[in-house]
């Protein structure tokens, strides 16, 4: 439904592609198909793919109307994955997410009524609008891909991924996510406004008859290989990293712990996350090894939600993104 094919900026150089790898072709397919519905947002889509390929979860932050829900729903359809959306509200209970045991009178026994968490891609819409008790119901699922109901454990889908959204401009009646839960998210992705040119293309798309309410009418081609996601994850998992890149990652994270503007720096989990995301991005770009550019390009979404600025720094208008950028510039790039 668009007059041009959108590809990831990181996939422009075909000379870097390893023809034996599945990940680059899967990513290319995703960008080609999602361009039929989503205009722009290439970096956001790329970072969501990084989370999925690195077996992590992502927090999407953006104002209403920037196609976060539509983007995730379309992506799940392209990947051939089951999609479920939960609208988080103040009265949502943990059992509304995980499910509960219900008594069957005819059979005189309990049976499990599965909650929406039993899916592949879970969109947790406005996750900061529900109380901490309900937010915590996601912790076990996100970390161990299982849930415990009435003392019994149930395994979730092997590709279970949480993509949560929150509104950055409306805090009344919200429950900010605690650090422990924020740290469970591999990435925090900022969904920005489209450019004027992109917004005009969006208007033109709707003028030609597109409607997000009738997404099934768009001719989207899902992945043919149902095992493609598992293969992409295997390629990321088995990818090896040079010692110089490992030291580069560790030094960046170490510097967050003694920066004058930072009260609490990133934990070792951040180092691991930075490594995994660098490997996933390298795979998307067609390489079987990460380079410093990959580390640099994922540093902001990996670290921005894991740092706590000092009060005086916030009063002076210091932004966490600028602090991370300064840290990266101060670390020598390995050859």
Secondary structure by P-SEA (a helix, b strand, c coil): cccccccccccccccccccccaaaaaaaaaaaaaccccccaaaaaaaaaaaaaacbbbbbbbccccaaaaaaaaaaaaabbbbbbbbccccccccccbbbbbbbccccccccccccccccbbbbcccccccccccccccccccccccccccbbbbccccbbbbbbbbcccccccccccaaaaaacccbbbbbbbcaaaaaaaaaaaaaccccccccccccccccccaaaaaaaaaaaaccccaaaaaaaaaaaaaaaccccccccccaaaaaaaaaaaaaaaaaaccccccaaaaaaaccccccccccccaaaaaacccaaaaaaaaaaaccccc
